[in-house]
Amino acid sequence: MEGQPFFTTIAGLSVSLAGFGAVIAWLRDDPSGWDPVNLWRVKTIVRHALTIAFLCLALVPIHTFTQDDLMTIRIGSALFLAFEVFDLLRVRRPDPEVWDPLSLKVYVTTGVVLGALQVANIFWASLALLQVLVLLLLTSPAGIFTNFVREMGSRPGSLPATDPGE
């Protein structure tokens, strides 16, 4: 398939992002428990990143079976559409400790737009559109990790205590 190097690269980046879940676990403020937001963050980073990696890698054997680039793109779009629909179903009863109304609207609206574009791509079979949509999906785990890093040290007690004797 023409886009195979792109999709295998995205799969590698996704696995690296999934590893950032361990970084969040290591850097969290309270080693004895998880607050709802950081628990959601680590679960979502790992779930999204590993799913994106799996779906990108799945395109290789799909193409081997079909020997047809357009059919592979259509199947890939359908698989990424299923991922987006499943993800939207997960937030149909949002946890108020994790979601404020505005962020939930942005998340759902983005998911609906990406899903609609995947539906369109099932018919268009555009490799470029599939690649752009996969990159946009990759921004989810990357953005969640970035938010975690940005908020480090912004709350009282969020930095490790230093030993005055050092």
Sequence and secondary structure as in RCSB ss.txt:
>XXXX:A:sequence
MEGQPFFTTIAGLSVSLAGFGAVIAWLRDDPSGWDPVNLWRVKTIVRHALTIAFLCLALVPIHTFTQDDLMTIRI
GSALFLAFEVFDLLRVRRPDPEVWDPLSLKVYVTTGVVLGALQVANIFWASLALLQVLVLLLLTSPAGIFTNFVR
EMGSRPGSLPATDPGE
>XXXX:A:secstr
 TTHHHHHHHHHHHHHHHHHHHHHHHH S TT   HHHHHHHHHHHHHHHHHHHHHHHHHHHHHHH  HHHHHHH
HHHHHHHHHHHHHHHTSS  TTT  HHHHHHHHHHHHHHHHHHHHHHHH  HHHHHHHHHHHHHHHHHHHHHHHH
HTT STT S    TT 
